Amino acid sequence: MALQRILAVDDEPFNLEIIEEILEDLDFEVKTAISGQECLEIVEAFDPQVILLDVSMPQMSGYEVCKTIKSNPDLQHIIVMFVSARGSVEERMEGYSVGAEDYIVKPFGHSELKAKLLHLGQMLLEKDILEQQVEDATTTAFSAMATSSEMGQIVNFVEQVGAIQDVSELADALIGCLANFGLSCNIEMRVEGERLHFASTGMCSPIVVELFEILHSKGRLHEFTSRILVNYELLSVLILNMPSEDPDKHGRIRDHICFIVSVTEQQLMSILTKNQLLSQQSELNGAIKTIHSKFTGLLSMLNNNRSQNEAIFKRLQELFESRIPTMGLDEDQEVFIFRHIDEAIQSSVAREEAISQVKEAFSEIENDLCLLTNKDGTP
């Protein structure tokens, strides 16, 4: 703020007239006081930016007045310039020790006083700028600390949520994360055709449930008064107490909420996908067991047929070997019969090899199915 108000204090009215005359063309508001006591009586109401303070005054010296002003937290911001007929180093040091910012020695010229006041005015401007910078820096620092703390909460949530594999547990974790931001919420999760509801207070009210149903397909973000509704495909979150009185915090928290809900939506999709895969795997395991049972039955039947065929051919061979020599056949006839018996036996052996190939094929199919379920070769 530019220099506007000056209080001149001197027990000599003539000196005050001179000061007023010097300052009349500088567009300052000037008040005067003829004693230290009068100065203290009007200083709070007038709130001068600069006091031109005579050092040598009866009853209460300028040093005492300055000390009183600087000891008052409401007044210590006022700049004090001592006006004295004596300007020794000791006196200047005394003025500095009680808190004065400047010192001018009587008699002084018009230009000297004006130059000093203009310099003090520049000091006020720079002081205001510095105070604003400090305030801005402080605000930024506190905002950065708040944001850092909030980001810490978000990082913790992201790290923990990946291990959650239950829908209700996921909802509780989301409620807990938002509670760390001082937020109360309602949640709807749309899972396998069902609408599951959770709330910080334990239960969603009927109107909130209706609100979820009406708005979940009407856009990503809805804000009304101190409430905000965030929608994703499987998840909707209604925040009940946004910090509307602080626009910066409100915007920051809104961004945090959108990110947190997005992460929760992804984990919910992961849980549902995993549950679906587990269900499919269970169905596949059942199918593998059924196939294994059927394969086992078929192989058992083939083994029985093989054993029966072996027994039949063995009996037939023994019968022919014992009876043909007694049947009075010539050699060509015996050769003919034995050749056909050998061909039948060879054909049976070929069928045995085919059965072995079928068994190997069955075994390979079972192994391939087991690999699909990440299991070993035993169903």
Secondary structure, DSSP 8 states (H G I E B T S, - for coil): ----EEEEE-S-HHHHHHHHHHHTTTT-EEEEESSHHHHHHHHHHH--SEEEEES--SSS-HHHHHHHHHTSTTTTTSEEEEEES---HHHHHHHHHTT-SEEEESS--HHHHHHHHHHHHHHHHHHHHHHHHHHHHHHHHHHHHHHHHHHHHHHHHHHHHTT---HHHHHHHHHHHHHTTT--EEEEEEETTEEEEEETTSS--HHHHHHHHHHTTS-SEEEETTEEEEE-SSEEEEES---TT-HHHHHHHHHHHHHHHHHHHHHHHHHHHHHHHHHHHHHHHHHHHHHHHHHHHHHHHHHHHHHHHHHHHHHHHHHHHHHGGGTT--HHHHHHHHHHHHHHHHHHHHHHHHHHHHHHHHHHHHHHHHHHTT--S--
